[in-house]
């Protein structure tokens, strides 16, 4: 089933989901991480407790905890209802059912909410909007984009995607993006043209399988690194 969304929704994922989506290792967690478009993810909250260096950015962070929770509450029923109406059209290896998916999303929201005020005060959550960010060149080692770039290809055009990825590569030595499917459950039409453009600019691009899949076929990430030759 395709997912019908009028706008980008404030749904977040957990640390464990990030590990699976991006094949994150202990070595990766020893690096400084910039996570773009995190929304109400608990990745930062959980990672910080384990001593990881994570900066999360999102336009959503202009709002208060209660305002973000209100936005989450406004969309969760519709999204879970769309999934529950066609359970056979989704992969339930990680989330075992639509009901479990909802529980996981609510748990993530609660973890985020409990950390958000403290995290904002320590600049772990900062307001930022692609494709222009305030951070200097090579400020972070690893950049992550979860459920933003490529997923919303019907909302954001190819130039926005290219500009945003190049901006992430200005700031980060390596970038990983997941998923590579759109909300229509098809590969983003921007994926291959952008890979060609990035390779022409001297970047290495690899599509790698990952151990996370909710959208059928949505078990790949794009890994982009600088050509050191």
C-alpha positions, 0 to 999 in steps of 0.5 A, a space after each residue: 500500500 502507498 502512504 498518502 501524506 499531505 505534509 512531512 510528518 513528525 514521526 521518529 525512530 529509535 536508536 535500535 532502528 537507526 542501528 539497523 537502518 544505517 548499519 551503525 557500528 561501535 566504530 561509527 558511534 565513536 565518530 561525531 554524528 549530525 542527524 538531519 531531519 530527526 523530528 521526534 526521534 529518540 536516537 539522540 536521547 538514547 545515544 547520549 545516555 550511552 556517551 555518543 556525540 550526536 547533534 540532531 537538527 530539524 525545523 520542528 525544534 522551533 516548537 516546544 515539547 507539548 507542541 511537538 507532541 500535539 503534532 504527533 498526536 494529530 497524525 498518528 491515528 491516520 498513519 497507523 490506520 492506513 497501515 492497519 487497513 492493508 497489513 499484508 502490504 508491509 513487512 513485519 520482521 521488525 515491527 510485528 504488527 500495526 499495533 506494535 508499530 504504534 506502540 514503538 512510535 509512541 515509546 519513541 515520542 515519550 523518550 524524545 519528549 523526556 530528553 528534549 528540553 535538556 537536549 535543547 539547552 545543551 544544543 543537542 537539538 538545534 533548529 536547522 532546515 535544508 539545504 542551508 545549514 550553519 555548520 562549518 566544513 567538515 564539522 562532523 564525521 558522519 551525517 545521517 538522514 532518516 525518512 526525509 530525503 528520497 522518501 518525500 520525493 513527491 514533496 521536494 524536488 530533485 534540485 532540493 535533494 541534490 543541494 541538501 546532500 551536497 550541503 551534508 557532504 560539505 559538513 560531514 565526511 560521510 553521509 548515509 540516507 535511508 530509505 531510498 523508496 518514496 511514499 509510493 513504495 517505488 525507488 525515488 526517481 531522483 536517486 540514480 540522477 543524483 548518484 551520477 551527479 555526485 560521482 561526477 563531483 568526485 564522491 563515492 556512492 554505494 547502495 547497501 542492503 540493511 537489516 531493516 524493512 517496513 516498506 516492501 523493498 525498502 531495505 537499502 541505504 545510500 552511503 556517500 564518501 569522499 574519493 581519497 584517490 
